[in-house]
Structures are given as structure tokens and as C-alpha cells.
Amino acid sequence: EEENKIAWVPRGHFRLEGERIPLGKVRVQGEGVWYSCLTGKAPMFAMSGQPVFFSDLAISGDTNHRNDNSPDNAFDGNFGDGSVFRNLWIEHLKCGFWTTAGTQNMRLEGCRIRNTMADGLNFCDGSSDSTVEFCHLRNTGDDALATWSPGREKPDRRPCLRNAFLHNRIELPWHANGMAIYGGGDHRVCDNTVTDTVFSGGGLLISSGFESLPFSGKIVVENNTFLRTGGEGYIGEPVGGLWIHSHHSDIDIP
């Protein structure tokens, strides 16, 4: 690839039906979410540990069920250091984004994620120093935004650190929470609005569930608005709009 070159997606709908597309270091830009659309059974990208830049296009899949053994997410894997996603519209996939170890300094800005079978975005497995801001998420089938540090019994796993959810609007997650923090440390959840959770979730969950690594540092939660969130939960009793759950272990932040 030549430095500073852009892969241009022109106006139109382009069906992708084969395997996920592996990505190296690349810049992909469309003409806008109303004009440039990747669709079909596999508008999905496998990250390779190199930073990418995506902007100004829509991604609309055909996924209509959830299979946790299949990576049918719009973007999945190690996003490297410094990936940026701006002005995207993603829907009808399992997840919008699922990051893994090696992901650092990722930015998701001004995007729409809707109608997913699972999470809108999950910073997972040591993904750190990454931010979602000024995004709109609606009708997700699991946590709309989550940061998860799995592997309490696996000493080689690293916690997610210093991730941030800022100035986002989340509506109608039909299963689980608007936002969730599972272990890790020094995360920030500020100036978000979450409305109308449907089942088994609140506006924000802070939890040691899913065998998460211990919490550390500070978890800063400020200036969020939770409207009509909480209700019946998987724990066998109602949960609140903001709830803290010592699920698999005690929560002990020094």
C-alpha cells in the first residue's frame, strides 16, 4: 500500500457474500452513510493488528440469529494502535465491534449502531485507552457498549484499562444493559443518555461477572442520564438503572 492512499467506496450498494475481509493498514472512505453501503451475508472485516481508518459509509448485514461461536461482527479482532472509525452506520450483524488483545487508542466517533443480535461494541481482552463518543446505539441484543476484562482464572490475560464512553445516546437495548463495565480499571463513563431498556439490564452495570479480572484504579461515572432503565433481571430479581453486581467475585477497588 502506498502511504496516504484511500480505498474509495463510491455511491451504491455492494453485496459481500464470501468470507470476512482481512484488513491490513488501510484507509476506507465512502460518500456518506446514505450513499455508500456494504451489504449481503458477509460485510465483515477481520482485523490483523494494524490500525485502520474507516469513515462515511453504511454496513448492513443479513444476520438474524446469534451464534457466539461465529465472529459475524462488522469488525472483529486486534485493531492495533490508533484505529479510527467515524460516521459509520452499522446494523443487522451480531456485533458492531468486538476488539481483542493488542487494541489500543481506538476511536469510534459519530457512528450509528442499530439492530444487532448482541453487543453494539465490546472492548475486550486487554483492549485499552480507547473511546466511544458522540455515537447513537439502538435495539442491541446485548450491552450496547461494554468493556470486558475476561480471564480471572487465566494469568496470561491482561485487563482493559482507561477506556471511555462519552456523550453517547443509547435507546432500547432489548437484552442486557445500555453500558457495562466488567473488570479492568480507570474507565470513564460520562455524559451519556440511556433510555428504555427492555429486559435484564439497566442504564449502566458495573460487575465482576463473566469471570472478569479484578477492578483497579478508579471507575468514573459522571453526568449520565438514565430514563426508564432497569427492571426484571437474570439474577432473579429486579435491577436498577445503575447497578453494581458482585457476581463471580467481590468488587474491591483500592
Steps between C-alpha positions, in 0.01 A plus 500: 500500500616848421512750782196730534295319235127442559282204396195682366149350523280681246124544511307176485419177683773238480421142611773305676413130515824310570741485792581791731739747342845511670627852555854630509591863545242673283278807468145437374262786426154519347282785379284493813274260688203571271696430182776240544380169648665160547235233538438126452585199717856605581566874519749413776864580560769301683758727662868405485662715769558799274313830538232585246288805419136454392255782433181608327330175403230255609540130581177297502513121536250216479560356849174396665621274783774493761784248484770574756738257326489699179678838461225652288573853616554803281854535643671232709850435640815692586454861383864595561600843629298798383209372289230762428138443396297808417149558364404135443152344506512132603207261542367144461816323617583321825715787632622824358849472654672229703860581587769267633848521653729753336229760440618839627395861447200413285243773432137458399346839421158609373384150403161323504471136609152351485311169493781266603451151642757562776722789618527823312868525599714302743853606595627158608805303609744777590376762252597832658516879466207492258197726471145500366354849476204679343352173372141379482412136579152349484338156526810300592458138612754528781690787665504794262847605623721278715858464615578147619819362656449122485728239650502501879635143489740567212814682623615590148196723439538876537232737630338770293617838625399865448212447258234771472135532394425871454201700372314203348126437466373146548139392447303176537764234563267199484723281715757604763624850577554831335862497621702249700842480664630154583831532685806700402585846621494877459202497264281807444125505429392863465223712346305211343124454475339156517125450453252213504680177578281197427621196697775412744686826496540848637649818368844400633626179657831476688561131556753229583295261286615281214813409701641847455842603624493716817425870491781748558556875511188717468176447315366850425127528434379860456211698349315206347122490451305175538131512397273198541791263552524197729234240571484121502846343488677169451604501866143412599400842628460850354809707428542876516576761241852506643602174663819355644507122510761287678414204282794259478716670763509793740557844355791656686646821357792626712 
